[in-house]
């Protein structure tokens, strides 16, 4: 393995805490939109495994969880 390839591998495996805030916000927005798009493309609504597969795809669960947490704090502070 060459040194340049090793450096490229470490750049690709950047952790969640190493990402800038705007990239996290972009990932939150894209995960919400892609999840809604996948949910509307389902033909049948009886299989729970299809829902789990959509929600657990690509770290969507992390970004959806952050969005729900921020939304609940916002609702509690301004409407509760």
C-alpha positions in Angstrom: 0.0 0.0 0.0 1.4 3.4 -1.0 1.5 6.3 1.4 -0.7 8.4 -0.8 -3.4 5.7 -0.9 -3.3 5.4 2.9 -3.8 9.2 3.2 -6.8 9.0 0.8 -8.3 6.2 2.9 -8.0 8.2 6.1 -9.6 11.2 4.4 -12.6 9.1 3.3 -13.2 7.7 6.8 -13.7 11.1 8.4 -15.7 10.7 11.6 -18.9 12.5 12.5 -17.2 14.8 15.0 -14.5 15.8 12.4 -17.1 17.2 9.9 -17.8 20.9 9.7 -21.3 22.1 10.7 -22.4 23.0 7.2 -21.7 19.4 6.0 -23.7 18.0 8.9 -26.6 20.3 8.0 -26.4 19.2 4.4 -26.4 15.5 5.4 -29.4 16.1 7.7 -31.3 17.8 4.8 -30.4 15.1 2.3 -31.2 12.3 4.6 -34.7 13.7 5.3 -35.4 14.2 1.6 -34.0 10.8 0.6 -36.0 9.1 3.3 -39.2 10.8 2.3 -38.5 10.0 -1.3 -37.9 6.3 -0.5 -41.0 6.1 1.6 -43.2 7.5 -1.1 -41.8 5.1 -3.6 -42.9 2.0 -1.7 -45.6 0.0 -3.4 -47.0 -1.8 -0.3 -47.1 -0.5 3.2 -47.3 -3.9 5.0 -43.7 -5.0 5.2 -41.9 -3.5 8.3 -38.5 -4.7 7.0 -38.8 -2.3 4.0 -39.2 0.6 6.5 -36.2 -0.6 8.5 -34.1 -0.9 5.4 -34.9 2.6 4.4 -34.3 4.2 7.8 -31.1 2.3 8.5 -29.5 3.0 5.0 -26.2 5.0 5.0 -26.2 6.7 8.4 -29.7 8.2 7.9 -30.7 7.1 11.4 -28.0 9.4 12.9 -29.1 12.4 10.9 -32.8 11.8 11.4 -32.2 11.4 15.2 -30.3 14.8 15.3 -33.2 16.4 13.4 -35.8 15.0 15.7 -33.9 16.1 18.8 -33.4 19.6 17.5 -37.0 19.9 16.4 -38.2 18.7 19.8 -36.0 21.2 21.7 -37.3 24.0 19.4 -40.9 23.0 20.0 -40.4 22.8 23.7 -38.6 26.2 23.9 -41.0 28.2 21.8 -44.4 26.4 22.1 -44.1 24.5 25.4 
